[in-house]
Amino acid sequence: MAYADWPVDETPKKLPDLSAAPRATQPRKRRPRYAGKYPRGFEQKYKEHDPERFGDTITKVLESGKTPAGMHRPIMVDEVLAALAPRPGEVAVDCTLGYGGHARALLPRLAPGGRLVGLDQDPMELPKAEGRFRAAGFGLEVFTPYRGNFAGLAQVLAGLGLCGVDLILADLGVSAMQLDDPKRGFSFKYDGPLDMRMNPGRGRSASALLESIAPGELVDLLVQNADEPFATLLGPALAGRGFATTGALVAKIHAVLSRINREEVALSVRRTFQALRIAVNDEFSVLDALLRQVPACLNPGGRAAILTFHSGEDRRVKKAFASGLREGLYSEIAPEVTRPTAAERQANPRATSAKLRWARRVGPSHQDAAGPALG
Ligand SMILES: C[S@@+](CC[C@H](N)C(=O)[O-])C[C@H]1O[C@@H](n2cnc3c(N)ncnc32)[C@H](O)[C@@H]1O
């Protein structure tokens, strides 16, 4: 689908202004019941879902290298800030707002006078993120949440009356909130409906995809999206069948690959889930659409930074930035990829496969063009 065909889901005006809602009027949630001494399920981890009240629990979970339930740890924040070099008065768009970690780091650096648009296609997580920003004191004049797909970035910005922005950030893939919530059906680790849609209101679930796909098509999908070495065994066995749950799919992969050693099978399960997620969310097409629009959406001198998590994504970013440089759209691009430090990989294993690339639009930024500040 061409990017122009991607409908922009909703204008920010339709999102509730959670800053106006006093805490006391919000209904108290019942603590979910759990068996045993400690809560184990995503929903049961009530302390992790309430970081303001249970800060010490959050600290302990983070120190153990895990991500608290309902949170996302932003990756390579210092490196992203170095690449984007945000300055007071600039306008930024975070194409993948998620929990808002990167946006929270950017916003103070855009003040005074700057502004950030936080785009995300997830209708469940975006209002929660907006609530956190409002509670932290970021008003409508500095932070604008927007529900939509970044494939329609130019249209989103035009709708907000912005003909260009100074900074564009995209941190690709799924958030920990999506991955860890069994109800979203992204993870092979937890049993839940086999869905995998970042925006459950659009497109078809992974279960529906498997039910309708032809065996040969599934083989191609597994190879193209995840380099799956057992694609020719898995394609015919999984295509055209109904798998209602993530657990049922995992069990079938184990059954099909019963003669293969367990470690290899575990990798195949991981890769099959990745391949399906990419297909369900059309991740390569929307990334291509975003990359085509980045130069035109950046003001002169503007910077873009993109975090990728697998080779299919990084290849596209590398190629698009290199051809933008050749065509004279960018004045400079990252000479090589930046990876997380060993310390970050140890503290947050989910950062391990991250790669960062950046590009700078030709021309002086409006701040440079204004000349040195007087006084
Ligand atoms: C890795 S998380 C971003 C985390 C974020 N940087 C933070 O610090 O919390 C990716 C987010 O991007 C969103 N997303 C992924 N693809 C998208 C797309 N094509 N358009 C809009 N949002 C997208 C997902 O819903 C998810 O919330």
The ligand as a Gaussian input file, in Angstrom:
#p B3LYP/6-31G(d) Opt

LIG

0 1
 C        9.973000       0.239000      20.513000
 S        8.488000       1.050000      20.889000
 C        8.986000       2.730000      21.142000
 C        9.402000       3.006000      22.539000
 C        9.672000       4.455000      22.829000
 N       10.786000       4.976000      22.075000
 C        9.883000       4.698000      24.311000
 O       10.894000       5.288000      24.692000
 O        9.013000       4.287000      25.103000
 C        7.707000       1.162000      19.342000
 C        6.369000       1.871000      19.368000
 O        6.117000       2.301000      18.041000
 C        4.802000       2.013000      17.684000
 N        4.817000       1.767000      16.245000
 C        5.452000       0.790000      15.582000
 N        5.248000       0.908000      14.265000
 C        4.495000       2.020000      14.096000
 C        3.969000       2.670000      12.952000
 N        4.151000       2.184000      11.726000
 N        3.278000       3.814000      13.131000
 C        3.066000       4.307000      14.384000
 N        3.515000       3.708000      15.497000
 C        4.231000       2.582000      15.359000
 C        4.411000       0.807000      18.498000
 O        3.020000       0.781000      18.691000
 C        5.189000       1.037000      19.783000
 O        4.423000       1.747000      20.707000

